[in-house]
Amino acid sequence: MSEDDSNMEEYPSEIHDYLTAFEKSLGSVDEMLRTMMSVSRSELLQRLDPLEQAKLDLVAVYTLNSMFWVYLATQGINAKEHPVKQELERIRTYMNKVKEITDKKKASKLDKGAASRFVKNALWEPNAENEQTSKTPAKGKKRQ
């Protein structure tokens, strides 16, 4: 028997796809953590502006708390009744605040001077030159 066959006997076959996806996700998390750990925190923070620093800190804290949530679930503890749930909700509110700030930065700003010039030039205003042209008949041959 191969190692995969012995593992298949340890858990129901219905959850094999879920466990495979979970193992792949863990590999992705491990790879990301190795990448982040390869650069010192102070060096990383020097490259980022304050808003990006806040995003990085929030993602790190959220990830750690989420991993703790998963740990609790694997230990048979109801994580929904654990204080980690409140912490995750608190972090989410801060993430939403950062998102609002980012969205406001991306929003287009109104240049009042340009808008008033645009409107002024777009509106027709009668003046001496316009009045003369409107009183004279249109040029061209008239048919009889």
C-alpha positions in Angstrom: 0.0 0.0 0.0 1.2 3.5 -0.8 1.2 6.4 1.6 -1.8 8.0 -0.2 -3.8 4.8 0.2 -3.1 4.7 3.9 -4.1 8.4 4.3 -7.3 7.7 2.4 -8.4 5.2 5.0 -7.9 7.7 7.8 -10.6 10.1 6.7 -13.8 9.9 4.7 -13.4 10.1 0.9 -16.0 12.8 0.7 -13.7 15.4 2.2 -10.6 14.5 0.1 -11.0 17.4 -2.2 -11.5 19.8 0.7 -8.4 18.6 2.4 -6.4 18.8 -0.8 -7.5 22.4 -1.3 -6.7 23.2 2.3 -3.2 21.7 2.0 -2.6 23.8 -1.1 -3.8 26.9 0.7 -1.5 26.2 3.6 1.4 25.9 1.1 0.5 29.4 -0.3 0.4 30.9 3.2 3.7 29.3 4.1 5.2 30.7 0.9 3.9 34.2 1.5 5.1 34.1 5.1 8.6 33.1 4.0 8.6 36.0 1.5 7.6 38.5 4.1 10.0 37.2 6.7 12.9 37.5 4.2 12.8 41.3 4.5 13.2 43.1 7.8 10.2 44.9 9.1 12.0 48.3 9.3 13.3 47.9 5.8 9.8 47.1 4.5 8.2 50.0 6.4 10.7 52.4 4.9 9.4 51.5 1.4 5.8 52.1 2.3 3.7 55.3 2.9 1.7 55.4 6.1 -1.5 54.2 4.6 0.3 51.2 3.1 2.0 50.5 6.5 -1.5 50.5 8.1 -2.7 48.0 5.5 0.2 45.7 6.0 -0.2 45.8 9.8 -3.9 45.1 9.5 -3.4 42.2 7.1 -0.8 40.7 9.4 -3.0 40.9 12.5 -6.0 39.6 10.7 -4.0 36.7 9.3 -2.7 35.7 12.8 -6.1 35.9 14.4 -7.6 33.9 11.5 -5.0 31.2 11.9 -5.8 31.1 15.7 -9.5 30.8 14.8 -8.6 27.8 12.6 -6.5 26.3 15.4 -9.4 26.6 17.8 -11.7 24.9 15.4 -9.2 22.0 14.9 -9.1 21.6 18.7 -12.9 21.3 18.9 -13.4 24.7 20.6 -16.3 26.8 19.3 -14.4 29.9 18.0 -17.7 31.8 17.6 -17.9 32.1 21.4 -14.2 32.9 21.8 -12.9 36.4 22.2 -11.0 36.0 18.9 -14.3 36.5 17.1 -14.6 40.0 18.6 -11.0 40.8 17.7 -11.5 39.8 14.1 -14.6 42.0 13.9 -12.6 44.9 15.4 -9.9 44.4 12.9 -12.4 44.3 10.1 -13.8 47.7 11.1 -10.3 49.2 10.9 -9.8 47.6 7.5 -13.1 49.2 6.3 -11.9 52.6 7.6 -8.6 52.2 5.7 -10.6 51.2 2.6 -12.8 54.3 2.9 -9.6 56.5 3.1 -8.2 54.7 0.0 -11.5 55.2 -1.9 -11.5 58.9 -1.0 -8.0 59.3 -2.3 -9.0 57.6 -5.6 -12.2 59.7 -6.0 -12.0 62.4 -8.6 -11.7 65.9 -7.3 -13.7 68.8 -8.8 -11.6 71.7 -10.0 -14.0 74.6 -9.4 -12.2 77.0 -11.6 -12.1 74.7 -14.6 -15.8 73.8 -14.0 -16.9 77.4 -14.0 -14.9 78.2 -17.2 -16.4 75.2 -18.9 -20.0 76.2 -17.9 -19.4 79.8 -18.8 -18.1 78.9 -22.3 -20.8 76.4 -22.9 -23.6 78.8 -22.2 -24.7 81.2 -25.0 -24.6 84.8 -24.0 -26.0 87.5 -26.4 -23.4 90.2 -27.2 -23.1 92.9 -29.9 -21.6 90.5 -32.5 -24.2 87.8 -31.9 -27.1 90.3 -32.1 -26.0 91.5 -35.5 -25.8 88.1 -37.0 -29.1 87.0 -35.6 -30.9 90.0 -37.2 -29.5 89.6 -40.7 -31.0 86.9 -42.9 -29.0 83.9 -43.7 -26.7 84.2 -46.7 -27.5 82.1 -49.8 -29.8 82.2 -52.8 -33.5 82.3 -52.1 -35.8 80.3 -54.3 -38.8 81.9 -55.8 
